[in-house]
Amino acid sequence: MRFFEDAVAIRDLDSRNGTMLDGVELQAGRIHAPTIITIGRTDLRIDLLGERVAVAFTGQERFGALVGTSRAMRDVFSRLHDAATRGCNLLIEGERGTGKDAAATAVHDAGKRRDAAIELVDCTMPLREIERALFDGAVKRCAGGTLVLDEIMALPRVTQRRLRTALQQADDVRTIALSRGSLRADVNADAFLPELYEVLAPARVRLPPLREHLEDIPLLVSTFLEHMHATGTHVASELLAPESIAHLRQSPWPGNVSELRTYVEQLVTAGASAHGSVDDGPPLVDGSALMRVARRRWVDYFERRYLLDLLERTHGNVSAAATLAGVDRVYLHRLITRHGLRDRANEEGIVDRLL
């Protein structure tokens, strides 16, 4: 449901039983008067009372590595802070690049479990690796700490059942599940186990895509420049100029905050020479498929060399490497896994244990 000034918008997410209004199946619509709708076997009465309800917002511009002053992000910060305080299991949903991993780390660090273990399991790994990671170590090692389940919707159905049992038997493990899409919709489509959903999602937070809080772009750019120690550079001056900010706000940013961060890092590292100048705008706005491939390869090369350098400088201590880089631990774990550096790093003696 979505609430408006004088109406409630309702949309059925392909549920098995459907949503009925006066005996007629409802896919989507707005309700302007007191109404009873039927969801499965449940009758739900909706009244529009016309009363204004105050919504609690945090006054902070940051929550962990997340930043923003927009209403959307302040609402997110408030919900994440509440989940951290309550210490309950949490489901974080959002598109690729919205900062789900950063949110998970921030919730862990803001709660009572901050001094205990936090580990990430990538549910997109091959089944054998997932089950080894989950049932041969991660759940047990997270006793008193936090288990982050990345891309939880990719978990095979058979493993979903095993995970539910393992979590029920676990010794004080708090889970934070990350999902790129609506996990509730997956449950409705019979693609995700309802019993596991109930365990994972007593609290749920949706991270908005960047296109829904474009007013945060100046703060985001400033934060990225600060982390790169590039606040006084020529590129920084160009990026923060009003005309440049206006140009950045016109981009769809399909990769969300992560894409914006990569773009800023690329310009700073290459001295704005890779794409002419800052005024040329984000390369994905009008770029060809060839440009996208070239850009991805360039970024992958930069990330891989940077990760190896970080791990060598910190002797394989991922927490220390994350602190040195100014990023959260879960995000760094994800990069190491994505670039295939876990086994290679172990062979080279760089990392003793990443997960």
N, C-alpha and C positions, 0 to 999 in steps of 0.2 A: 504493500500500500504506500501511497504518497499523498501527503496532505497539502492542500491549497487553502487560500483564504476562505472560500465558500464551498469547497467540494473535497471529496476524497477520491483519488484515482486508484483503481483496482485493476491488476493484471494477473491472469492465471499463468503460472510458469509450467505449463504442460503437465499439470497434475493428473494422476491416474483417475481420480474420482470427479474431477472437474469442479467448477464454481458455478452455482446456480443463483439467478436473481428472478424471483417470481416464476419459477419453473422453467426459465429459459437459461441455457448455458451461456455463461459470460466469459469472453476471452479478455476483453479490456474495455474500460469505460470509466466515467466519473459519476459519483453519487452526490446529489445536491440536497437530499432530504433524508430523515431517519428511515433506514431500510434494514431488512433482514436478508442476508445472503446465506446460502447453504454451501459449506465446504465439506465435501464427503458426507459424513453423518452428523456434522455439527452445524447448528444454526447460529449465526453471528449477527448481533444487532449493532448497527452503526448509527450513532447520533452525532449531529453537528451542533455542538453546544454554543459555538460562537464566542467561547472564552479564549483569551490569550494566555498561553502558558510560557513562563520564562524558561529558557533553555540555558543550562550552565555551560559557560565557555571558559576555558583557561585563558589567562592573560599572557601566557608565554608565547614566544615566537619560535621556540624550539622544544622538541621532545626527543632526546637522544640525538641522532644524526638527522632527524627530520626537521625541516624549517618551514615557516609559513606564517603569514599574518592574516590570510583570508579567512572568511567565516567557515569555509569548508574544512580548512586545515585546523582551525582552532577547535572545531567540533571533534575532529579526529583526535587531537591531543587530549581533549577532555575524556573521550571514551577510552583511549589507551591508558591514560593515567588511572581511570577508574578500574580497568581490568588489572592493572599492575597492583593496585592497592588491595583488591579483592583476592588476588592470587588464584583465580579460577582458570580453567582451560579456556583457550581463546582461538577463534577462527578469524584470520585476517584475509580479506579478499581484495583483489585489485588487479588491474591490467599489468602486463609486463612493464617493468621499469618504474612502478609507482612507489617503490621503497618498502615492500613487504618484509624483506629480511632486516632492514634497518629498524622497522617498527618492532619486530620480534625481539631484537637485541635490546632496544630501548625499554620495552616492557619488562624483560628479565632484569635489566640493570636498575629499574626503578622500584622493583618489588623486594620482598624479604629474601628471595633466593639469589640475590645479586652476587653473593660470595660462593655460590655452588656452581656446579658444572652446567654449561649450556652446549648442546651438540646439535648439529644439523644432519638430517638424513634426506637425501635427494630421492624422492619417490619415482623419478623418471629413470633411475638406473635399471639395469637388467634384474629380473626377479631374484636370481640367486644372490646378487650383491645386496639388494634391498633387504632380503630376509637375514643375511649374515650381519648386515649393519644394525638392523633392528633387534633381532632376537639373540645375537651372540655378543652383545655388548652395549649398544647405545641406551636401551631402556634401563639396564642395570646401572650403567655409569651415571645416569641422570638422577639417581635417587637423591631426593632433596633439591634437585635442580630443574632444568627446563629442557625438554626435547622439542626441537623445531622440525616439523614435518613439511618439507618444501614440495610444492606441486602435489598436494595430497590427493587431488582428484585423479592422478595417474596411477594410484595404487591399485593393483589387481584385486578383484573381488575376493579371491581366496586369502590373500594377505590381509585384507580388511578385517576378516573374521579373526584371524590370528592376532592382529594388532589389538583389536578390542579386548580379547581375552588377556593378552599380555599387559595392557594398561590397567585392567581391573585387578590384576595380581601384583602389579608393580608397587614398589615401596616409595610412596610419596613422589611421584613424577608429575610435573606440570607440563602439559603439551600446548604448543602454539602451532596450529596448522595454517599453512599458507596455500591459497588457491587463486588461480588466475581467473576463474569464472565463478558463477554462483553454485556453491556446493549443494544448496537446497534444491536447485533445479536438477542437479544430478540425482539427488534422492528421489525427486518426483518422477524422473525418467527411468528409475530402477537401475541406475548406473552406479549408485553409491549406497552402502549399507546404512539404513536409517538408525540402527542401534549404535553404529560407530559415530554417526553425525551427532547424536545426542551426547556422546561422551566428549567429542571435540569442540562443540559449539554452544556451551552455556552462555558464552559472550561472543559477539560477532562485531567486527569493525570493517567497514569498506573504505579503502583508500581511493580517493578520487583521482581520475586521470588528470594530467596537467592541463588539458583543455578546459577543465572545469574550475581551475583556479589560476588563470593566467596572470592575475595581479601579483602572484608570488614570484614571478620570473626575476625581477630586479634583486630581491633578497637571495634567491637561489644562485644567481650568477655571482653575486658578491661573496657568498659562502664558498662556492667552488674556487674562486680566485684566492680567497683567504687560505684555503687548504693547500693550494699550490704555491703559496707565498709569491703571488703575482699581482698583488693589489696596486702596485705602483708602476706597472708596465704600460707600454703604449697600447697593447692589446686590451688591457683592462679598461683603459680610458675609452677606447672605441666601443667596447662591449656595453659599458654602462651609460653611454650617451643616449639621450632620449630617443633619437631616431633609430638607434640600434635596438633598444628595448622594444619600441613599437614594431620593428620588423620581426623580432623574435616572437612577439605575441601573435603574429599572423600565421605562424607555422602550426600545422596540426600536431606535431610532435607525437607520432605513433608510438615511439619508444619512451614517451613520458619523461620523467625527471632524469632517468638514467641516460637517455639520448641527449638531453640538454647538457648534462654533466660531461659526457663524452665529447660533445661539440666544443665546449669551453676548453677542456683539457687539450683537445687537438689543436685549437687555435693558439693557445699559450705555448704548447710544446713546439709547434712548428713555426712560431712567430707570425701566424696568420698567412704564411706563404703557401700552405697547402691548397687553399681555395681562393687565393687572390687577396681578399680583405674581408673584414668583419661585415662590411656592407653587403657582401654577396649573399648573406643570410644562410640559414641552415641548409646543408647540402641535400637533405631529403625532400625539401619543398618542391623543387623542380628537377631534381637530378634523375639521370637515366639509370637503368638497371646496372649498367657497367660501373657507373660512379658509386652505386651502393656497394657493389662487390669490392671495389678497390678500397673504399672507405673502411669496410669491415675488416679486410685483410690488414690494412694499416693499423687499425685500432687493436686487432688481435696481436700483432707483432709487438706493439708498444706495451700492451698489458702483460704479455708473457715475459718479456725482458724485465719489466718493472717488478713482477712477482718474484722472479728468481733473485733479483737484487735484494728485495725486501727480506726474503727468507735467508739469504746468505748473511745479511747484515745483522739479523736477529737470531742466528743459529737455530732456525727452525721453530722459534717460539711464535706461534700464530697470534696470540694476544698482543705480544710486543710489536709484531709486524703491523697489526691492525692499528695500534696506537700511533706508531710511527707514520703510517699512511693517512691517518685521520679518517679511517672508515671503521665500520663495526665488524666484529669477528665473523658473524654469519655471512656477511657479504664477501669477506675475504675467503672464507671456506668455499663459497660457491665459485669464485673466480678460479681458485686453485683446482677445483674439480673440473670445471669447464675446460680449462687449458690442459688437462691431463697431466698435471704436475705431481699428483700424489705419489704414484709408484716411482716415477723418475726421481723425485726429491728424496724418497727413502733410499733408492739405490745410490744416490750421490751423498747420502749422509746428511742432507740438509734438514730434513724433517723426520723426527722420531715417530710422532703420531699426530695426525691432523684431525682425525675424527675418533 
